[in-house]
Amino acid sequence: MRNMLRQAFGKVWGKSIYAYEGNRIMPWIYVPSSYVHNGKVHMAPRSFFGVEDFLDDDNSRPYTYQKEKKSKNPTKHVSFKQRTVAYMEPFTLDVFISKRFVSASLTHRVTSKQVAVAGTNSNDIKAVLKSRCDIPACLAIGQILAERAREADVYTASYTPRERDKFEGKIRAVVQSLIDNGIDVKVYLD
């Protein structure tokens, strides 16, 4: 290591270039290069990871954390419905359909606990069905989910399709099967 430094800086040390820092004269290698020129810092101190820890607008967190979304109108009134919808309609229906299986669940909004779950991947349902992802499988999942929801004293739910999902075909079959088996499902289409 010492030889490498001597080789790299040998010519500079041989010429004896010195710099002033305060009251002392030091070799140029020891002088910190954080002087200000034209109001700009040439070399700022770096963090441990090599990334400067700039702060966001509020100076509360480093920029690496996700910033909170700020409302365009911070004094905007939040309606009574917006504040109470999670308590007035506490159960939500979640339907997931892939190429291989269908699953649906009823979740309590406030506690985030799943009250009833049904899917074509479970062993008892898998053995009965011919296919795990067609319309009859969706109807069976809706019927089983309705039975399990009634056991848990859940008779109403709300369903909002995901952005990529259309309310048709297999998803509609699951929801319609739930409605036919006694669960009142409110569908919110945007």
C-alpha positions in Angstrom: 0.0 0.0 0.0 2.8 2.4 0.9 4.6 1.7 -2.3 1.5 2.3 -4.3 1.0 5.7 -2.7 4.7 6.6 -3.1 4.5 5.6 -6.7 1.3 7.6 -7.4 2.3 10.7 -5.5 6.0 10.5 -5.8 6.4 13.2 -8.3 4.2 15.6 -6.4 6.0 15.0 -3.1 9.3 15.4 -4.9 8.4 18.9 -6.1 7.2 19.9 -2.6 3.9 21.5 -3.3 2.5 23.0 -0.2 -0.7 24.9 0.7 -1.7 27.2 3.4 -4.5 26.2 5.8 -5.1 28.7 8.6 -1.8 29.1 10.5 -0.1 25.9 9.2 1.7 25.0 6.0 0.8 21.5 4.9 1.4 19.3 1.8 -1.4 19.7 -0.7 -2.7 16.1 -0.1 -3.7 17.0 3.5 -5.7 20.1 2.6 -9.4 19.5 2.4 -10.9 20.5 -0.9 -14.2 21.8 0.4 -13.5 25.4 -0.2 -16.3 27.6 -1.6 -15.8 29.1 -5.0 -18.4 31.4 -6.5 -20.9 30.3 -3.8 -20.7 26.6 -4.7 -19.1 23.9 -2.6 -16.6 21.9 -4.7 -16.7 18.8 -2.5 -19.4 18.2 0.0 -19.1 15.5 2.7 -20.7 12.2 1.6 -22.8 9.8 3.6 -21.8 6.3 4.4 -23.4 4.9 1.3 -22.0 7.5 -1.0 -25.3 9.3 -1.5 -25.9 12.7 -0.2 -28.7 12.8 2.4 -30.8 15.6 1.0 -34.0 16.4 2.8 -37.4 16.9 1.4 -39.4 20.1 1.4 -40.4 19.7 5.1 -36.8 18.8 6.1 -38.2 15.9 8.0 -36.9 12.8 6.2 -34.2 11.9 3.8 -35.2 11.8 0.1 -34.8 8.0 0.0 -38.1 7.5 1.9 -41.4 7.7 0.1 -42.9 11.1 0.4 -46.5 11.5 1.5 -48.9 12.7 -1.1 -49.9 16.2 -0.4 -53.4 17.4 -1.1 -53.8 20.2 -3.6 -56.2 21.8 -1.1 -55.2 20.9 2.4 -58.2 22.6 3.9 -60.6 20.5 1.8 -63.5 19.1 3.7 -63.8 15.4 4.1 -67.4 14.3 3.8 -69.3 12.3 6.3 -69.6 9.4 3.8 -65.9 9.3 3.2 -65.2 9.2 6.9 -67.8 6.5 7.8 -67.9 4.2 4.7 -65.5 1.7 6.3 -67.8 1.3 9.2 -71.1 1.4 7.3 -70.0 -1.2 4.8 -67.3 -3.1 6.8 -66.8 -6.1 4.6 -65.2 -6.1 1.2 -65.1 -8.8 -1.4 -61.8 -9.6 -3.1 -61.8 -11.8 -6.2 -58.6 -13.0 -7.8 -58.6 -15.0 -11.0 -55.5 -16.4 -12.7 -54.9 -18.8 -15.5 -54.8 -21.7 -13.1 -57.2 -21.0 -10.2 -59.9 -18.8 -8.7 -59.9 -17.4 -5.2 -62.2 -15.0 -3.3 -62.3 -13.7 0.2 -64.4 -11.4 2.4 -62.3 -9.0 4.5 -63.2 -6.7 7.3 -62.1 -3.2 6.4 -61.4 -1.9 9.8 -59.5 -4.8 11.3 -58.2 -6.2 7.9 -59.0 -9.7 8.9 -60.4 -12.2 6.4 -63.7 -13.5 7.6 -64.4 -16.1 4.8 -62.1 -17.5 2.1 -62.7 -19.9 -0.8 -60.4 -21.0 -3.6 -60.1 -23.7 -6.1 -56.6 -24.5 -4.9 -57.9 -26.1 -1.6 -57.9 -29.9 -1.6 -61.6 -30.4 -0.9 -62.7 -28.2 -3.8 -59.9 -29.3 -6.2 -61.1 -32.9 -6.1 -64.7 -32.1 -7.1 -64.1 -29.7 -9.9 -63.3 -30.7 -13.5 -61.4 -27.4 -14.2 -60.1 -24.9 -11.6 -60.5 -21.8 -13.6 -63.7 -21.9 -15.7 -67.2 -20.4 -15.1 -68.6 -23.5 -13.2 -65.5 -23.2 -10.9 -66.3 -19.5 -10.3 -70.0 -20.3 -9.5 -68.8 -23.0 -7.0 -66.4 -20.6 -5.3 -69.2 -18.0 -5.0 -71.5 -20.7 -3.4 -68.9 -21.9 -0.9 -67.9 -18.4 0.0 -71.5 -17.5 0.7 -71.9 -20.5 3.0 -68.7 -19.6 4.9 -69.8 -15.9 5.1 -73.2 -16.9 6.6 -71.4 -19.0 9.2 -69.5 -15.9 10.2 -72.7 -13.8 10.3 -71.8 -11.7 7.3 -74.7 -10.9 5.0 -73.5 -7.8 3.1 -70.3 -6.9 1.3 -69.1 -4.3 -1.1 -67.0 -5.0 -4.2 -64.9 -2.6 -6.3 -63.1 -4.2 -9.2 -59.4 -3.6 -9.6 -58.2 -1.2 -12.2 -57.1 -3.9 -14.6 -60.3 -6.1 -14.0 -63.5 -5.7 -16.0 -66.8 -6.6 -14.3 -67.7 -9.4 -16.7 -67.2 -13.1 -17.3 -65.6 -15.0 -14.4 -65.6 -12.1 -11.9 -69.3 -11.4 -12.6 -70.0 -15.2 -12.1 -68.4 -15.2 -8.6 -70.3 -12.0 -7.6 -73.6 -13.3 -9.1 -73.2 -16.6 -7.3 -72.7 -14.8 -4.0 -75.9 -12.7 -4.6 -77.9 -15.9 -5.6 -76.8 -17.6 -2.3 -78.0 -14.8 0.0 -75.1 -12.4 0.3 -76.0 -8.8 -0.6 -73.1 -7.5 -2.6 -72.9 -3.8 -3.6 -70.8 -3.4 -6.7 -69.1 0.0 -7.2 -68.1 0.6 -10.8 -66.2 3.8 -11.5 
